[in-house]
Amino acid sequence: MKSIRAFLLRRLLGGAALVLLGAGIAVSVIVTRSLEAEFDRNLADRAQAFASILFQAGDQIEFEFSEQLMPEFVRAERPSYFELWIEGGPAFERSESLGEGDLAFPDGIGGEPRHWTAPLPDGREGRYLGQVLEIHHVYPEEGPERPTPARIRVVVARGREDLVAAQRTLLQQCAGACLVLIVLIAVLSWTAVDRGLAPARRLAAAVDALDVQHLPESLELGELPSELRPLADKTDALVRRVDAALQRERRTTADIAHELRTPISEILIASEVALRDERDFGSARRALATVRGIAWRMGRSVSTLLQLARLEMGAERFERGPVDLGPIVREALRTFAALGRERSVRVSNLVAPGSVVAGDAEVLRIVVSNLVSNALAHSPPGTAVECRVERPRGRWRLVVQNDASDLVPEDLASLSEPFWRKERSRSDRNRSGLGLALSSALAAQTGLDLEFELEEGTFRAILAGPDEAGPAAREADLADLSSRSLP
């Protein structure tokens, strides 16, 4: 469907044309039948008029025909015809228009009039009426000598050209009326459709006028019909999402520039130190080691950004299967044990071996590693980090919990944004601020949920998904859990 306007006009005009055509046919049929019935009644009236001018006197029958009262039977142009017979005898009267011709009286006709269509003596199409009339006007006195009333056979014929002309005029008038109505309906339909589509044009104009660099807070569309309101609301919501995505992209671009500027400046300074004194090989080695460390951090950030981009484009492929969270959590805690000792953070691992969940093993390893690293890096010294698995009905949840007195509820929405850092506590230059962003993207791509909660200074990162492991895994989680603390 290329055009709603054309679709609606075609349907409206097509429907109106069909209705008018049906109505016109019905009207023409009804009126045509009425005209034919009126035409036949006129013939019957002529036959009854003959009965009124037939008289019987004894055995003689008199017929007092008047040319002034019935001129159609004597005129030369388009005449009418009649012929009368005494029942059982010859014809005794006929119209002057017949000349030497005769009309036929079909068999089986009685006192009720019968009509039929046949050519007239002059070749025109005609309409006939036949009837047997009984003469009631008799002159003899009453008594046994009174003769039996004569029965007269009458045939009256008249040309159908007037009827055909009336029918043709009727059809022309019906066709003209239908055309006029179609034109009126077309004008009214065009006006109605145009006014009905005005809100859609207003919506299109508002969307077309949007400037992606300065998106408004909301689309000003005024009153809209109920059919367009959902579309307008969805469009407004889309504009909000596009605006948020553009702002996030701008922030990310600025963050990338900031993140690269600092290590590049460090590389330049280290290079200048190495080049300043060619004879101090120790200083040059230290400068190269610094450059190597900076390059490693930059490479890690770029690799993470590339992986985020691949996730957004849907270029990554994942394999879903049963995964034991116990070894994965244990491996992550072992990897970052030195960070926990450095910050004097106590670690409680309540994830028992056999805690089987459904997911991609490598994705779960990356996400769990980032959650554990984030908890250890941002816990205040002397506090505790806890890892546990919960299994509410139909779900599993890996909870990584730590103290976070510096966070506020408004920060939770920003935790999954690239390069976001909380002041002071998230200013470690060895941390790029991409871990939680990558974890959120990986979770979303594999059908998992990564949520953040903050309750009375306790921060929880919760990775959750549908429980497909079965009762055995739930029993393993409940069996023989013990706390494990890293020194």
N, C-alpha and C positions, 0 to 999 in steps of 0.2 A: 504494500500500500504506500504509494509515493506521496499522497496528499490527503490529509484528513478532510480538508475542504472539498476536494473532488469526490472523495468517498461519500461524504454526507450528502452532497448535492446529487450525486448519481442515485443514491438510495432514496432520497426524498422525492426527486423528480420522477424516478422510475416507479416508486410506489404510488405517487399521485397520478401518474399517467395510467397505471393499471386500474386504479380505483375509478378514475374518470372514464376510462374505456369501458369498464364493466357497467358503470352507471349509464353511460351513453347508449350502450347496446341494450340494456334493460329498458331505458326510456324509449328508445326507438322501436323496440319490439312491442312494448305496451301501446304506444301511440299509433304505430302502424296497424296493429290489430284493431284499435279503436276506430281508425279511419276506415279500415275494411268493413268493420261491423256497421259503421254509419253509412257506408256506401251500400251495403246490403239492405239496411233498413230503408234507404231511399228507394231501392228497387221494389221492396215489399210494399212501400207506400204507393208506388205507381200501380202495383197490381191491385191493391185495395181501392185505388181511385177508379180503376176499370170496373170493379164490382159495383161501385156507386153509380155508374152511368150505363149499366146494363139493365134492361127492363124486359119483362116477359108479358106479352098480351096474348092469351090463348096459346096457340102453338107458335106464335111469332116472337122472335127475340129482337129487341131494338137496342142499338148501340149509339148513344148520343156523344160522339167524339167532338172535342173543341180544340181547334188548332191554336186558339189564343191561350187556352189553359195549358196545353201540352205542346209547345212549339218545337221541342227537341225531336219529335217524331216526324216532322215534316221539313226540317231545315236540310239544306244540301251539304253543309260542311259539318263533319263529325256528328251525324245524326244518331239517335237512339232508335230501337226497333221493338215492335211487339207483334204478336199474332195470337188470334183466338180461334179455338175449335169447340164445336159442340161435342160433348163427350160421346164417342161412338160415331161421330159424323165428320164431315169435312170442315176445313177452315172457313169461317164466315167473315172475319175481319182481320186486316193486317195494316201495319203502318205504311204510309206513302213512301217512306224511305226504303222499304223492302223492294219496291218495284215488282218484278215478276218472281223474286226469290221467295224462299220459305225458311222458316225457323224450325228446328227439330224439337220435339217434345219427348224427352226420355221416358222410358217405361218406369213404372213403379212410383210415380209422383201422385200424391193425394192432396188432402186438404191443407197439409203443412207445407210451407214454402221450402223449396230446395234451391241452393245456389251452386253454380259451377262456373269455371273459367274456360273460355274457348274463343277462337277467332270469330270476329263479326263477319257479316257478309261482305263488307268492303275490305276485309283483311286486317283490320285493327284488332288488337287484343281486347277482348270484352269480358264482361261479367254478366251471367245469365241468372234469371230466376224463373222457376216453373212452379205452377200451383193450380189446383182444381178449385174453382169458385162455384158456389151455389147461388143462383139468382133468387132473391127473396122478394123482389118487387113484381108482384103479379097483379093484373087488373080484374080477372073474373071474380064474381061474387062467391061467397062461401057455398059449399055444397058438394055433392058427389061428382059434379061436373068439373070441379076445380082441377086443372092440369097439374101434373107433377112438376115441381121446380126443376128447371134445366140446370145441368152442370156444365160449366165452361172450363176448358183448358186454356190457361194463359201462360205465355212465355214473354218475358220482358228482357231486353238486352241493352246494355249501355257500354260505351267505350271506357276503358280503364285509364286513359291518359290523364284525366284530372286526378284520379287517385294516385297514379304513379308520380305525377308532378308534385302532389302534396307530400307524398312520401319522400321524394328527392329533396324537396325544400326542407322537410323536417330533418333529414340526415345532414344536409348542409348546415342548417342552423345548429344542430347538435355538435357537428365537427367544429364549427366556428366558436361555439360556446366553450368547447373543450380546449381549443387552442388559446382562447383568451384566458381561461382559467389556468392553463399550464404556464402561460407567460406570467400571470399574477403570482402563481405559486412559486415560479422560478425567482421572481424578484423578491418575494417575501422570504423564500428559503435562503437566497443569497444574503439578504440583510440579516436574517436570524443567525445563519452560520458565521457570517462575518463578525457580528456582535458576540456570538458565543465563543469565537476563537480569539477575541481581543485580549482576554487575560493570558492566553498562551503566548500571543505575540509580545505582551508586556513582560512575561517571564523570560522569553527568549532575548528580548532587548536588554533586560537587566543582567542576564548572564553574559551577553555579548559585550556589555559595557564594563565588565569586571577588569580591573587592572591587577595582574598577579603580584605586582610589587606593592600595591596598596589595597588589599582586600578589605571590604567593609566588615563591620561586626555582624551585620545581618542584611539580607536582601529586603529592600523596601518595595513591596509589590502591591500594597493596598488590599482591598477586598478581592478574594478569589473564590470561584465556585468550589464546592466540596470535592468535585472530581479532580481538580488541579491542586488542592491544598496538600495532599500527600506528596505529589511530585515537587511542589515548592519547598516543603519541609525537607525532603530528601536532598534536593539541590542545595538548600541552605546548609544542611549538615555536611554535604560534600565540600562546599566552599570552606567550612570551618576546618575540615580535615586537611584540605589542601593548604590552607593557611598555616595550620599547625605543622604540616610536613615541611612547608617552605621555611618557616621559622626554625624548625629543627635542623633543616639542611644548612641554613645560614649559620646557626650556632655551631654545627659540626664543622663547616668550612673554616669558620674563625678559630675553632678549637684546634683543628689540624694545623692551621698556619701558626698558631701559638705554640703547639707542641713541637713543631719542626723548627721554629725559630730558635728556641732555647738550646736544643742539642746542636744545631748548626753553629750557633755562637760558641758553644763549648768546644766543638771540633776546631773552629778557627783559632780559638785561643790556644788549645793544646798544640795545634800545628805550628803556630807562631813560636811557642815555647820550644818545640823540638827543633825549629830552624834557627833559633836565635844563636845557639852555641853548638856548632857542629862537633866540637871536641868532647862535649858532655854526653856520652852515650847513655849514662844512667837516666838523665833527665829526658832524653829522647825516647827511651824505652817506656818510662812512666807516661809520657805524653801519648805514645802509641797505644799503651794499655787503656788509657782514658778514652782515646778515639774508638778503640775496639768495643769498650763497654757501651759507649754512646751509640755506636752503630748497631750493636746487638739490640738495645732498647728500641731504636728506631725501626729496625727490621721486624721486631715483634709487634710493634704498633701497626706497621704497614700490613703485615700478614693478617692481623686481626681485622683490620679494615677491609681487606680483600675478601676475607671469609664472610664478613657481614654483608658486603655487596653481593657475593654469590648467593647468600641466603635470601636476600631481598629479591634477586632475579629468579629464584627457584632452581638454581643450577646444581645444588647439592643433592645427592641421593642418599637415603638412609635405609637401614635394614632394621626391622622391628622384630624383637624376639625376647625370650626370657633372660633377664640380667639380674645377677646377685649384687645387691647394693653393699653387702658387708665388705667384701674385698676392695671395692672402689672407695668407700669412705675411709677404710683403714690405710689404703695407699696414699690418699690425699693427706691424711693426718701425718703420715710418716714423711711425706715430701716437705711439708711446712712445719715439721717439728722444731727446727732451729728457730723459726720466726716466733713460735709459741714460747720457747725458752727465753728468747731475747726480750720478749715483752712480759714475761712472768704470767702467762695466761694458762689457766688450768683447762684441760680438755676432757670432756666426758663423751665417750663413744658408746651409745646405747643401740647401735645398729648391729644386730646379731648376724652371723653368717647364715646364709639361707634365706635372707630377706629378698625374695625373688619378685621382680616387677617386670612389666612389659615395656620395652623401649629399645633404643639404639645404644649399644654398649659404649661406643666412642663418644656419643653425645652426652651420655650420663657421666662419663669420666671427666669430660671437659667442664660440664656444669657443676658437678660436685666439687671439683678442684677449685673452681672460681669461687664458689660459695664458702668453702672452708678457708681459702686464702683471704677472702674479704673479711670474714669474721675474725680471724686471727690478727689481721693487719689493723683493724679498726676497733678492737676491744681495748678498753682502758687497762693499763697494767694492773695485775693482781685480780682480774675478774675471770670469769669462766666462759667457755664455749661448749655448747652441748649439741650433739647430733643424735637424732632419733627418728624412727620410722613409726608412723601411725597408720592404722587401717580402719577408717570409718567405713560405713556400709557402702560397698561398691567402689571404693577409692583407696589409693595409697598416698601417703604424704611423707616426704623426707623433710624434716625440720632442722635447720641449722640456726642455733639461737646464741646470741651474745648480747652483752650490755652495750648500749649506745646512747649515752646521756646527752651527746651533742646533736643528735637528730631530732627533728620535729616532724609531725605528721605530714606537713606540706612537702617535705623532702622525698617522700616515698615515690611520688609520681616521676621524679627526676632520676631515680637510681638506675633505670635502664637506658638512660640517654648516654650516648658516647661522650667521653672526656669529662663527664660531670664529676665534680669533687666537692665535698663539704670543706669549708674553710679550715685550715690548720690540720684537722684530723685526716684529710684526704689530699694533702699536698706533697706526699712522698713522690719524688720524681721517678722512682723505680716502678711506680704504678701509673699506668696510662689512663685509667678510668674507662677501660673498654671491656673489662671482664663481665660485669653484670649485663651490659648491653649485648655482648655476644651470647651469654647464657639465656637471656630472654628470647633472642632471635632463634637460637637452637631449640629451645623448649617449644616455641610456637610452631616451628616447622615440623616437629615430630609429634604434635598432638598432646603436648604436656602443658601444664600451667605453672608459671613461676610467679609467685605473689610475695609481697613484702608486708609485714605487719609491725607496728610499733605500739607497745603497751607498757606504760609506766617505766620508760627507760629501757625496756627489753626489746631488742630487734630480732625479728624472725624472718628468715628467708625460707619459703615453703615451695618445694617442687612437688607437684602432684600429677596424678594420672589415673585412668580407670584401672581397677584391680582385676587383672586377668590371671593372677598366679594361682588362685584356688585356696582352699582351706589349709593345705599343708604349709604354705608360706606363712599364713597368719599364725599357725601354731608355733612355727619356728621363731617368729618374732617374740612370742610370749614366753618362750622357754629359756630359762637360765641366762637372763640379761645381766651383765655386770658392768660397772663403771670402769673406764680406763682413763688414766691421767697420764699425760706426757710430761716428763720432767722439764 
